[in-house]
């Protein structure tokens, strides 16, 4: 490394150009060997910096999203998930619903791919530079309940709810809520209404949602009104994907036989 190279690295560090610093030496050698114009050499370095920053941003947004695992739309099994239209998912994959502050509601029994689709759409959004957050309904309510008890609800609503362009709430309906929890959940839906997009999953048809929300039909109706006003509903039917593989392996059958013995 000569003195000029050292000065170049120092300048890159001062200007926050880490990917130019990494690529400079080899790019300079290639440019000299190929007798490239100075403008082409500079453009190539700037493209390298832009590409590196994009990858770094995608990695950061994916990490901050808190996905339980990385799932992609390409991995989704349309043959297994009955009723899911590939054309509808392809349209959602374009992420225009996020730009329009619309919601996506995935409804169906346990194990049919709702979470996979929700995570895959969220991952697609994070890769597109959209600030995204994944949470389960249970974890969200725990966070909100603690914040409410500590008089920090406004702060947490801003940091955990309003700060994200896309919020994914998984597993609505698996556990019943108290009246206080139902009210807190309603505040989440109301806060994001026409301001940010939601992807939610539920194992319950909409007519049974009041059973989850403290048997409060009025609150449930108001919540659904806001959630579904600008929403794409994706119904999914079929047998649980996990149980299907257990049945193929003979696990479920064996369990049933043992129970009847």
HELIX and SHEET records of a PDB file:
HELIX    1   1 UNK A    3  UNK A   14  1                                  12    
HELIX    2   2 UNK A   18  UNK A   34  1                                  17    
HELIX    3   3 UNK A   38  UNK A   65  1                                  28    
HELIX    4   4 UNK A   73  UNK A   75  5                                   3    
HELIX    5   5 UNK A   86  UNK A   93  1                                   8    
HELIX    6   6 UNK A   96  UNK A   99  1                                   4    
HELIX    7   7 UNK A  114  UNK A  127  1                                  14    
HELIX    8   8 UNK A  137  UNK A  149  1                                  13    
HELIX    9   9 UNK A  153  UNK A  156  1                                   4    
HELIX   10  10 UNK A  157  UNK A  162  3                                   6    
HELIX   11  11 UNK A  179  UNK A  192  1                                  14    
HELIX   12  12 UNK A  206  UNK A  208  5                                   3    
HELIX   13  13 UNK A  209  UNK A  212  1                                   4    
HELIX   14  14 UNK A  217  UNK A  229  1                                  13    
HELIX   15  15 UNK A  241  UNK A  248  1                                   8    
HELIX   16  16 UNK A  251  UNK A  260  1                                  10    
SHEET    1   A 5 UNK A 132  UNK A 136  0                                        
SHEET    2   A 5 UNK A 166  UNK A 172  1                                        
SHEET    3   A 5 UNK A 197  UNK A 202  1                                        
SHEET    4   A 5 UNK A 103  UNK A 107  1                                        
SHEET    5   A 5 UNK A 231  UNK A 235  1                                        
END                                                                             
